[in-house]
Amino acid sequence: MVHPAAITIGLLTISNIFMTFAWYAHLKDLAHKPWIIAALISWGIALLEYMFQVPANRIGFTVMSVGQLKILQEVITLSVFVPFALFYLKEPLKMDYLWSALCLLAAVFFAFRSKLFA
């Protein structure tokens, strides 16, 4: 049987892929369309995101606190956003991404240390 934390991570990753596209893909793909068109398309994509995010948080809450779920979500967000920015939006790689990732790793340590050292 798959551990609830693994299911949560998988669902949150899928959720974040949809949300990243909803939030940022219109900057490249719909730049010449009225903002309302971009907003409606983004809203439709975001609805798909919620179909994964809500079950992920419900499943995750069986083995994690809300704070731990939030920290996990932020780590996954950065893990999805950086490749999206680099490969889809063609943004340059910045050292700030590394520093941000290191700060998030520290956040993960502090959020989960009671489980790590139990």
C-alpha positions as CSV (number, residue, x, y, z in Angstrom):
1,M,0.0,0.0,0.0
2,V,1.3,3.5,-0.9
3,H,2.0,5.8,2.1
4,P,-0.4,8.8,2.3
5,A,2.6,11.1,2.2
6,A,3.7,9.7,-1.2
7,I,0.2,10.1,-2.6
8,T,0.1,13.7,-1.2
9,I,3.4,14.6,-2.9
10,G,2.3,13.1,-6.2
11,L,-1.1,14.9,-6.2
12,L,0.4,18.2,-5.0
13,T,3.0,18.0,-7.8
14,I,0.3,17.5,-10.4
15,S,-1.7,20.3,-8.8
16,N,1.3,22.6,-9.0
17,I,1.9,21.9,-12.6
18,F,-1.7,23.0,-13.4
19,M,-1.4,26.1,-11.1
20,T,1.9,27.2,-12.5
21,F,0.4,27.1,-16.0
22,A,-2.7,28.9,-14.8
23,W,-0.6,31.7,-13.2
24,Y,2.1,32.2,-15.7
25,A,1.6,30.5,-19.1
26,H,-0.7,33.4,-20.2
27,L,2.3,35.7,-20.0
28,K,3.8,33.9,-23.0
29,D,0.9,32.4,-24.8
30,L,-1.8,35.0,-24.4
31,A,0.2,38.2,-24.2
32,H,-1.7,39.8,-27.1
33,K,-5.1,38.8,-25.8
34,P,-7.3,40.9,-23.5
35,W,-6.6,40.2,-19.9
36,I,-10.2,38.9,-19.3
37,I,-9.5,36.1,-21.9
38,A,-6.3,35.2,-20.0
39,A,-8.1,35.3,-16.7
40,L,-10.9,33.0,-17.9
41,I,-8.5,30.5,-19.4
42,S,-6.4,30.6,-16.3
43,W,-9.5,30.1,-14.1
44,G,-10.3,27.0,-16.1
45,I,-6.9,25.6,-15.7
46,A,-7.0,26.4,-11.9
47,L,-10.2,24.4,-11.6
48,L,-8.2,21.4,-12.7
49,E,-5.6,22.3,-10.1
50,Y,-8.2,22.1,-7.4
51,M,-9.2,18.6,-8.4
52,F,-5.8,17.4,-7.3
53,Q,-5.0,19.9,-4.5
54,V,-8.1,19.3,-2.4
55,P,-7.7,15.5,-2.2
56,A,-3.9,15.9,-1.7
57,N,-4.5,18.1,1.4
58,R,-7.2,15.8,2.7
59,I,-5.0,12.7,2.3
60,G,-1.9,14.5,3.6
61,F,-3.7,15.8,6.7
62,T,-4.0,12.2,7.9
63,V,-0.3,12.1,8.4
64,M,0.9,15.7,8.5
65,S,-0.1,18.9,10.2
66,V,-1.4,21.9,8.2
67,G,1.9,23.7,8.7
68,Q,3.8,20.7,7.4
69,L,1.4,20.5,4.4
70,K,2.1,24.2,3.7
71,I,5.8,23.8,3.8
72,L,5.7,20.8,1.6
73,Q,3.5,22.7,-0.9
74,E,6.0,25.5,-1.1
75,V,8.9,23.1,-1.8
76,I,6.9,21.5,-4.5
77,T,5.9,24.9,-5.9
78,L,9.5,25.9,-6.3
79,S,10.4,22.5,-7.7
80,V,7.8,22.9,-10.4
81,F,8.2,26.6,-11.0
82,V,12.0,26.7,-11.7
83,P,11.9,24.2,-14.6
84,F,8.8,25.9,-15.9
85,A,10.6,29.3,-15.8
86,L,13.7,27.9,-17.4
87,F,12.3,25.7,-20.1
88,Y,8.8,27.1,-20.9
89,L,9.3,30.8,-20.3
90,K,13.0,30.7,-21.3
91,E,14.0,32.7,-18.2
92,P,17.7,32.7,-17.3
93,L,18.8,30.5,-14.3
94,K,19.5,32.7,-11.3
95,M,21.5,32.0,-8.2
96,D,18.5,33.3,-6.3
97,Y,16.7,30.1,-7.1
98,L,19.4,28.1,-5.4
99,W,19.3,30.4,-2.3
100,S,15.5,30.1,-2.2
101,A,15.7,26.3,-2.4
102,L,18.2,26.2,0.5
103,C,15.9,28.3,2.6
104,L,13.0,26.0,1.8
105,L,15.1,22.9,2.7
106,A,15.7,24.6,6.1
107,A,12.0,25.2,6.4
108,V,11.3,21.5,5.7
109,F,13.8,20.5,8.3
110,F,12.2,22.6,11.0
111,A,8.7,21.7,10.0
112,F,9.4,17.9,10.0
113,R,12.1,17.6,12.6
114,S,9.8,16.2,15.3
115,K,9.0,13.3,12.9
116,L,12.7,13.0,11.8
117,F,13.9,12.6,15.4
118,A,11.0,10.7,16.9
